[in-house]
Amino acid sequence: MISLVETWTKPTDSLEIEGFKVIHRRDCNDTRKPLGQITYLKNDLKCENITERCEYSGKDHIEYCSIKIHDICIVSVYNSPNSSFDVLKRHINEVISISKRFCEDIIVVGDFNINLKIKTNHKFIEYMESFGLTLINKLNKSSTNAKTQIDYCFTNVKDLKSDYFESLTSFHKPIWIRKHKVLTKFHFDETEDNRTNIPFNIDEIITDDQSDTMEVDEKFVFECHETVDKNEQIDLDMSFHLGDLKVNDPSDMMDIEEKSSSENHEIIDSNSRKILDQFLLVLDLNNTTDTDQISSQAQ
């Protein structure tokens, strides 16, 4: 899933991306303004649109949409820097309350325009915690070229990781979210050879296909051991993208724990750059007036 906010798009813009379908879109009417949303989903995935809303009145400007994919509601938010905190809280309460009717697991992500590098703004973190949602981005990390942290992710889903990567096309650093579990132990018969295959099935996987956006621990890595004692721990690093791992035999139950991969957070492959670059190219921003307007607004 790819979610973009403050897109500045018009209805006439053709924004198709190969391999993805548009499941939510909101555009400017006549002139390009700092508003708009578009959400893409891989063609082979199914979803349900839960709710969406846009308030654009006076200084208050807030947009959101909630999309259900499998058993998770993903809420994408854009909040104008001019919006009041009370108006933002009202909308957040509304979208979370509606989403919870459909899903227990919720992800709220977007451009909130509340700089978490300012300690007094941590009241927003406390407000989100009142819904049982935790900030999963590290504090004091810049999400924009202005060194502010105004883009981040809250969730109650366990084992989710989120961070930023560098973009050559946006003032904001895109946020990536993935599910990261590490297989650290398994039990086996002491008489078996250590090269015996360990049976398991991935019965169900929910993914935003990070293989198309990032190369972060994407391959299984097995530590090599010449001899294996029954009391010896074998470490394996296995990354799944919003996936659930199920094991055939309960006696082979695997203990799951997190392992830091912060050194890989900034890695991005060529496919993600193509997706970001393609989005801007298809906007047809050759018109000088539109380009100057966007540049001025961004500043």
C-alpha positions in Angstrom: 0.0 0.0 0.0 1.2 3.5 -0.9 -0.5 6.5 0.7 0.3 10.1 -0.4 -1.1 13.2 1.1 -1.0 16.9 0.2 -0.7 15.8 -3.5 -1.7 19.1 -5.2 -3.4 17.1 -7.9 -6.2 17.9 -10.3 -8.9 15.5 -11.5 -7.4 15.6 -15.0 -4.0 14.3 -13.8 -3.4 10.7 -14.8 -1.8 9.0 -11.9 -1.7 5.3 -12.7 1.2 3.2 -11.4 1.9 -0.2 -12.9 1.0 -3.0 -10.6 -1.2 -0.8 -8.3 -4.8 0.3 -8.3 -6.2 3.6 -6.9 -8.5 2.9 -3.9 -8.9 6.4 -2.7 -8.4 9.8 -4.3 -9.2 13.4 -3.6 -8.1 16.3 -5.8 -8.0 20.1 -6.0 -10.9 21.6 -8.0 -9.6 24.3 -10.3 -6.2 25.5 -9.0 -3.5 23.5 -7.3 -3.5 23.9 -3.5 -1.8 22.1 -0.6 -4.5 19.5 -0.4 -5.4 16.1 -1.9 -4.9 12.5 -1.1 -4.3 9.3 -3.2 -3.9 5.8 -1.9 -2.6 2.9 -4.0 -2.9 -0.8 -3.3 -1.2 -3.8 -5.0 -3.5 -5.3 -7.6 -3.8 -8.7 -6.0 -4.9 -7.3 -2.6 -8.4 -6.6 -1.4 -9.6 -3.7 0.8 -12.7 -2.0 2.1 -13.1 1.8 2.3 -14.2 2.5 5.9 -14.6 6.3 6.0 -13.1 9.5 4.6 -13.5 13.2 5.2 -12.1 16.5 4.3 -12.7 19.7 6.2 -11.5 22.8 4.4 -12.9 25.9 6.1 -11.1 29.0 7.1 -7.7 28.1 8.6 -8.8 24.6 9.5 -7.9 22.0 6.9 -7.9 18.3 7.7 -8.2 15.3 5.5 -8.3 11.6 6.3 -9.3 8.2 5.0 -9.5 4.8 6.7 -8.9 1.7 4.6 -9.4 -1.9 5.9 -6.9 -4.5 4.6 -7.5 -7.9 6.0 -8.0 -7.2 9.7 -6.1 -3.9 10.0 -7.5 -0.4 9.5 -4.9 2.0 8.0 -5.8 5.7 8.5 -4.0 8.3 6.4 -4.1 11.8 7.7 -3.1 15.3 6.5 -3.4 18.2 9.0 -2.7 21.7 7.9 -0.2 23.7 10.1 -2.9 26.3 10.5 -5.5 23.9 12.0 -6.3 24.2 15.7 -5.4 21.3 18.0 -9.0 21.0 19.2 -10.2 20.5 15.6 -7.5 17.9 14.9 -8.5 16.0 18.1 -12.1 16.0 17.0 -11.3 14.5 13.7 -8.9 11.9 15.1 -11.5 10.8 17.7 -14.0 10.5 14.9 -11.9 8.4 12.5 -10.5 6.1 15.2 -14.0 5.5 16.7 -15.4 4.6 13.3 -12.4 2.4 12.4 -12.6 0.5 15.7 -16.0 -0.7 14.8 -14.4 -2.7 12.0 -10.9 -3.5 13.3 -9.1 -3.9 16.6 -5.7 -3.3 14.9 -5.2 0.3 13.7 -2.4 2.2 12.1 -2.6 6.0 12.0 0.0 7.6 9.8 0.5 10.9 8.0 1.6 14.5 7.9 0.2 16.0 11.2 2.2 19.3 11.0 2.8 19.0 14.8 6.6 19.1 15.4 7.5 16.5 17.9 10.9 18.0 18.4 9.1 20.6 20.5 8.4 19.0 23.9 5.2 20.9 24.5 3.8 19.1 21.4 4.2 15.8 23.1 0.6 16.3 24.4 -0.4 15.0 21.0 1.5 11.7 21.7 -0.4 11.5 25.1 -3.7 12.1 23.3 -3.0 9.3 20.8 -2.0 7.0 23.7 -5.5 7.6 25.2 -6.7 5.4 22.3 -4.1 2.7 23.0 -2.0 3.9 20.1 1.8 4.2 20.5 4.2 6.3 18.5 6.6 3.9 16.7 8.9 6.4 15.1 12.0 7.5 17.1 11.7 11.0 18.6 14.0 13.8 17.4 14.4 12.3 13.9 13.8 14.8 11.1 11.0 14.0 8.7 11.5 17.1 6.5 14.3 19.0 4.9 13.5 21.8 7.5 14.7 19.3 10.2 11.2 19.1 11.8 9.4 15.9 12.8 5.9 16.3 11.6 5.3 13.0 9.8 5.0 9.8 11.9 3.0 6.7 12.7 0.9 5.5 15.7 -0.4 2.0 16.1 -1.5 -0.7 18.5 -0.2 -3.5 16.2 2.6 -5.4 17.7 6.0 -5.8 16.0 5.6 -3.0 13.6 8.6 -0.9 12.7 8.6 2.5 11.1 11.2 5.0 9.9 12.0 7.5 7.2 14.1 7.2 4.0 15.6 10.0 1.9 13.7 11.2 -1.1 15.0 13.2 -4.1 11.6 14.4 -5.0 9.8 15.5 -1.9 10.3 18.1 0.9 9.1 15.4 3.3 10.9 12.1 3.9 8.6 9.2 3.0 7.6 6.9 5.9 7.9 3.1 5.6 6.1 0.7 7.9 6.7 -3.0 8.1 6.3 -5.9 10.4 9.6 -7.3 11.7 9.9 -10.5 13.6 13.0 -12.5 14.3 13.0 -16.2 14.7 15.5 -16.9 17.6 14.7 -20.4 18.9 13.3 -23.7 17.8 13.2 -27.1 19.3 14.1 -30.3 17.4 15.0 -33.9 18.0 18.6 -34.2 19.2 19.3 -37.2 16.8 18.4 -35.2 13.7 21.1 -33.8 11.5 21.4 -30.0 11.8 20.8 -29.7 8.0 17.3 -31.2 8.3 14.7 -28.9 6.8 12.4 -27.2 9.4 8.8 -27.4 8.1 6.6 -24.3 8.3 3.9 -22.6 6.2 3.2 -19.0 5.6 -0.5 -19.4 5.5 -1.5 -15.8 5.3 0.5 -12.6 4.5 -0.6 -9.0 4.5 1.8 -6.8 2.8 2.4 -3.3 1.4 5.1 -5.1 -0.7 8.2 -3.5 0.8 10.1 -5.5 -1.7 9.0 -2.8 -4.2 10.0 0.0 -1.9 12.9 -1.0 0.3 15.6 -3.6 0.7 15.5 -4.1 4.5 16.5 -7.5 5.7 14.6 -9.0 2.8 16.5 -12.3 2.7 16.6 -15.1 5.3 20.0 -15.2 7.0 21.0 -18.4 8.7 23.9 -18.6 11.2 26.1 -21.6 10.4 27.0 -24.1 13.1 29.1 -27.1 12.7 27.7 -28.9 15.7 24.3 -28.4 17.4 23.6 -29.3 21.0 20.1 -29.6 22.1 20.6 -26.8 24.6 22.3 -24.5 22.0 20.3 -21.6 20.6 20.3 -21.1 16.9 19.7 -17.5 15.7 17.9 -16.8 12.5 17.0 -13.4 11.1 13.7 -13.6 9.2 11.7 -10.5 8.1 8.1 -10.6 7.0 6.2 -7.6 5.7 3.0 -7.3 7.7 2.9 -11.1 7.7 1.8 -13.8 10.1 3.9 -16.9 10.7 2.2 -20.2 11.5 4.0 -23.5 12.3 2.7 -26.9 11.5 3.7 -28.7 14.7 3.0 -26.9 18.0 6.0 -28.8 19.5 8.1 -26.7 17.0 6.6 -23.5 18.4 9.0 -20.5 17.7 9.8 -17.8 20.2 9.6 -14.4 18.5 11.5 -11.3 19.6 12.5 -8.1 18.0 16.0 -7.4 16.6 17.1 -3.9 15.7 17.9 -3.2 12.1 18.4 0.6 12.4 21.5 0.5 10.3 19.3 -0.5 7.3 16.6 2.1 7.8 17.9 4.5 5.1 18.3 1.8 2.4 16.0 2.2 -0.6 16.1 0.4 -3.9 15.6 1.6 -7.4 11.9 0.5 -7.5 10.9 2.9 -4.8 12.6 5.8 -6.5 10.8 4.9 -9.7 7.5 5.0 -7.9 8.1 8.3 -6.3 9.6 9.9 -9.5 6.8 8.5 -11.6 4.1 10.1 -9.5 5.6 13.5 -9.9 6.2 13.0 -13.6 2.6 12.1 -14.4 1.4 15.2 -12.6 2.5 17.2 -15.7 3.8 20.1 -13.7 5.3 21.8 -16.7 3.1 24.8 -16.2 5.3 27.5 -14.8 2.4 29.0 -12.7 1.6 25.8 -11.0 5.3 25.0 -10.3 6.0 28.4 -8.9 2.9 28.2 -6.7 3.9 24.8 -5.3 7.5 26.0 -4.7 6.3 29.1 -2.9 3.8 27.2 -0.7 6.4 24.6 0.2 8.8 27.3 1.4 
